[in-house]
Amino acid sequence: MDIVYEDNHLLIVNKHCGEIVQGDKTGDESMAETLKRYLKEKYAKPGNVFLGVVHRLDRPVSGLVVFARTSKALSRLNDMFRKGEVKKTYWAIVPRKGGMPSPTAAPIMLHHWLTRNEQKNISRAYDNEVPGSKEARLEYLTLSVSDRYALVEVHLFTGRHHQIRCQLAKAGMPIKGDLKYGAPRSNDDGGISLMARRIAFTHPVSRQPIDISIDVPDDNLWQTLCEQWQQPARH
């Protein structure tokens, strides 16, 4: 468990791929359950411990997740997420394809209509509106490239089921390791190369700015692409 921020109202955790934010049909222990036990032991709390799940990341995705330690923080954060006042930045590794924007190009907007198959836990993107679909918009920026892969930064304008995974795949860029959306092979750790790298918002109680970023995974490809992005020529 990798806690990166903690106060009386919030916990922000760096989720590792394979961990689940909230309990599901697998019966595996969730991060919420682990964190409740941590709080109970650390602060010697009697009875049940309150912990609100504010948002989620898919099981194979890594990165920052916010939890609320008080009902006041949970209510206000839910409202902030609903209004788009919480800014999340995602990084993903995708196959490099012909015509992909260079690292100095402007962001590219992707606009699709998504449908969700709950039984198969998968979404499908369409270029035009179809019955039962919901509008999905994101933009991505190419940060760096290697011979075979590219590191892209993604910003969401809507919050749909598997939105980043589905829309990038529709654009011909399935995320590395994401077999469900067309990647040719899985990653060694069973996860996919998508991380919630940064989150920024106003603290729901103190009103102080919160802006947290995490390092990329300790993986050769992640490290190489990140080092290329950090080179002065990229700025």
C-alpha positions as CSV (number, residue, x, y, z in Angstrom):
1,M,0.0,0.0,0.0
2,D,1.6,3.2,-1.2
3,I,0.0,6.3,0.5
4,V,1.2,9.5,-1.0
5,Y,-0.9,12.0,0.9
6,E,-2.8,11.8,4.2
7,D,-4.7,14.3,6.4
8,N,-7.8,14.3,8.6
9,H,-10.1,14.3,5.6
10,L,-8.3,12.7,2.7
11,L,-6.1,9.7,1.7
12,I,-4.4,9.6,-1.7
13,V,-2.9,6.3,-2.7
14,N,-0.7,5.1,-5.6
15,K,-2.6,2.1,-6.8
16,H,-0.6,-0.7,-8.3
17,C,-1.9,-2.8,-11.2
18,G,-3.9,-5.8,-10.0
19,E,-5.3,-4.0,-7.0
20,I,-9.1,-3.3,-6.8
21,V,-10.4,0.0,-5.4
22,Q,-13.7,-1.4,-4.2
23,G,-14.9,-5.0,-3.5
24,D,-16.1,-7.0,-6.5
25,K,-17.4,-10.4,-7.4
26,T,-13.8,-11.9,-7.1
27,G,-13.9,-11.6,-3.3
28,D,-10.4,-10.2,-3.3
29,E,-9.6,-7.7,-0.6
30,S,-10.0,-4.2,-1.9
31,M,-7.9,-1.1,-1.3
32,A,-10.8,0.4,0.7
33,E,-10.8,-2.5,3.1
34,T,-7.0,-2.5,3.5
35,L,-7.1,1.3,4.1
36,K,-9.9,1.0,6.7
37,R,-7.8,-1.6,8.6
38,Y,-4.8,0.7,8.3
39,L,-6.7,3.7,9.8
40,K,-8.2,1.6,12.5
41,E,-4.8,0.3,13.7
42,K,-2.9,3.6,13.2
43,Y,-5.4,5.7,15.1
44,A,-6.7,3.0,17.5
45,K,-10.2,3.7,16.4
46,P,-13.0,1.7,18.0
47,G,-15.9,0.4,15.9
48,N,-16.2,0.9,12.2
49,V,-13.9,3.3,10.3
50,F,-15.4,5.6,7.7
51,L,-13.8,5.7,4.3
52,G,-15.5,6.9,1.2
53,V,-14.6,5.8,-2.3
54,V,-14.6,8.9,-4.4
55,H,-13.6,7.4,-7.8
56,R,-12.1,4.3,-9.3
57,L,-9.4,2.9,-11.6
58,D,-9.8,-0.3,-13.5
59,R,-8.0,-3.3,-12.0
60,P,-5.2,-3.4,-14.6
61,V,-4.5,0.4,-14.4
62,S,-2.1,2.0,-11.9
63,G,-1.9,5.4,-10.4
64,L,-3.5,7.9,-8.0
65,V,-6.8,7.3,-6.3
66,V,-8.5,9.6,-3.8
67,F,-10.4,8.4,-0.7
68,A,-12.4,10.5,1.7
69,R,-12.0,10.0,5.5
70,T,-15.0,12.1,6.4
71,S,-18.6,12.4,5.0
72,K,-18.1,16.1,4.5
73,A,-15.0,15.5,2.3
74,L,-16.8,12.7,0.4
75,S,-19.9,14.9,-0.3
76,R,-17.8,17.8,-1.5
77,L,-15.4,15.7,-3.6
78,N,-18.3,13.9,-5.3
79,D,-19.7,17.3,-6.2
80,M,-16.2,18.5,-7.5
81,F,-15.8,15.4,-9.6
82,R,-19.3,15.9,-11.1
83,K,-18.5,19.5,-12.0
84,G,-15.1,18.7,-13.5
85,E,-13.2,20.5,-10.8
86,V,-10.8,17.7,-10.3
87,K,-8.0,17.6,-12.9
88,K,-6.6,14.2,-13.7
89,T,-3.7,13.5,-16.0
90,Y,-3.1,10.0,-17.5
91,W,-0.1,8.6,-19.2
92,A,-0.2,5.6,-21.5
93,I,2.1,3.7,-23.7
94,V,0.7,2.9,-27.1
95,P,2.1,1.5,-30.4
96,R,3.7,4.0,-32.6
97,K,1.8,4.3,-35.8
98,G,2.2,6.1,-39.1
99,G,0.9,9.7,-39.0
100,M,1.2,9.9,-35.2
101,P,1.7,13.5,-34.1
102,S,5.3,14.4,-33.1
103,P,6.2,15.3,-29.5
104,T,6.1,18.9,-30.5
105,A,2.6,18.8,-32.0
106,A,-0.6,20.2,-30.4
107,P,-3.0,17.9,-28.6
108,I,-5.4,15.8,-30.6
109,M,-9.1,15.6,-29.7
110,L,-10.9,12.2,-29.9
111,H,-14.7,12.4,-30.1
112,H,-16.7,9.2,-30.1
113,W,-20.0,7.7,-28.9
114,L,-19.6,4.7,-26.5
115,T,-21.8,1.8,-25.7
116,R,-21.2,-0.5,-22.8
117,N,-21.7,-4.3,-22.6
118,E,-22.0,-4.9,-18.8
119,Q,-22.0,-8.7,-19.2
120,K,-18.6,-8.7,-21.0
121,N,-17.4,-5.6,-19.1
122,I,-16.3,-3.9,-22.3
123,S,-17.2,-0.7,-24.2
124,R,-17.3,0.0,-27.9
125,A,-16.7,3.3,-29.7
126,Y,-18.6,4.6,-32.6
127,D,-17.9,7.7,-34.8
128,N,-21.6,8.7,-34.7
129,E,-24.3,8.5,-32.1
130,V,-26.0,5.1,-31.9
131,P,-28.9,3.9,-29.7
132,G,-27.8,3.6,-26.0
133,S,-24.5,5.4,-26.6
134,K,-22.9,8.2,-24.5
135,E,-20.7,11.0,-25.8
136,A,-17.0,10.6,-25.0
137,R,-14.3,13.2,-25.5
138,L,-10.6,13.2,-24.6
139,E,-7.5,14.8,-25.9
140,Y,-4.0,13.2,-26.1
141,L,-0.6,14.7,-26.5
142,T,2.5,12.7,-27.8
143,L,5.3,13.2,-25.2
144,S,8.0,10.9,-26.7
145,V,8.5,8.0,-29.1
146,S,10.7,5.0,-29.5
147,D,11.0,2.7,-32.5
148,R,7.8,0.8,-31.6
149,Y,6.0,2.8,-29.0
150,A,4.9,6.2,-28.0
151,L,4.2,7.8,-24.6
152,V,1.0,9.9,-24.6
153,E,-0.6,12.2,-22.1
154,V,-4.4,12.0,-21.9
155,H,-6.9,14.4,-20.5
156,L,-10.6,13.4,-20.1
157,F,-13.5,15.7,-20.8
158,T,-16.1,13.0,-20.0
159,G,-16.0,10.0,-17.7
160,R,-17.2,6.9,-19.4
161,H,-16.6,3.2,-18.8
162,H,-13.1,2.2,-20.1
163,Q,-13.1,5.5,-22.0
164,I,-9.3,6.0,-22.5
165,R,-8.8,2.3,-23.3
166,C,-11.7,2.2,-25.7
167,Q,-11.1,5.5,-27.5
168,L,-7.3,5.0,-28.0
169,A,-8.0,1.6,-29.4
170,K,-10.6,3.0,-31.8
171,A,-8.0,5.5,-33.0
172,G,-5.6,2.6,-33.8
173,M,-3.6,2.8,-30.6
174,P,-4.5,0.0,-28.2
175,I,-2.7,0.5,-24.9
176,K,0.2,-1.8,-24.4
177,G,-0.9,-5.0,-22.7
178,D,-4.6,-4.3,-23.0
179,L,-5.7,-7.6,-24.6
180,K,-9.4,-6.6,-24.2
181,Y,-9.0,-3.7,-26.5
182,G,-6.7,-5.2,-29.2
183,A,-3.2,-5.3,-27.8
184,P,-1.3,-8.3,-29.4
185,R,0.2,-9.5,-26.1
186,S,-0.1,-9.0,-22.3
187,N,2.4,-7.3,-20.0
188,D,4.5,-9.4,-17.7
189,D,2.7,-8.1,-14.6
190,G,-0.8,-8.7,-16.1
191,G,-1.5,-5.0,-16.1
192,I,-1.8,-2.5,-18.9
193,S,0.5,0.5,-19.6
194,L,-2.0,3.2,-18.4
195,M,-1.4,5.2,-15.2
196,A,-3.2,8.1,-13.5
197,R,0.0,10.1,-13.1
198,R,-1.3,13.4,-11.7
199,I,-4.3,14.8,-9.8
200,A,-5.0,18.4,-8.9
201,F,-7.9,19.9,-7.0
202,T,-8.8,22.3,-4.2
203,H,-9.0,20.6,-0.8
204,P,-12.7,20.1,0.0
205,V,-12.3,21.3,3.6
206,S,-9.2,23.5,3.9
207,R,-9.5,24.9,0.4
208,Q,-5.7,24.6,-0.1
209,P,-4.4,23.5,-3.5
210,I,-3.6,19.8,-3.8
211,D,-1.4,18.9,-6.8
212,I,0.3,15.5,-6.7
213,S,2.3,13.6,-9.3
214,I,3.9,10.2,-9.2
215,D,6.9,8.6,-11.0
216,V,6.3,6.1,-13.8
217,P,6.7,2.4,-13.0
218,D,10.1,0.9,-12.6
219,D,10.1,-0.6,-16.1
220,N,12.6,-0.2,-18.8
221,L,10.2,1.0,-21.5
222,W,8.4,3.4,-19.1
223,Q,11.8,4.8,-17.9
224,T,13.2,5.2,-21.5
225,L,10.1,7.0,-22.8
226,C,10.0,9.2,-19.7
227,E,13.7,10.1,-20.0
228,Q,13.2,11.1,-23.6
229,W,10.3,13.3,-22.6
230,Q,12.5,15.0,-20.0
231,Q,15.2,15.9,-22.5
232,P,15.5,19.7,-23.0
233,A,14.6,19.4,-26.7
234,R,11.1,18.4,-25.7
235,H,10.4,21.7,-24.0
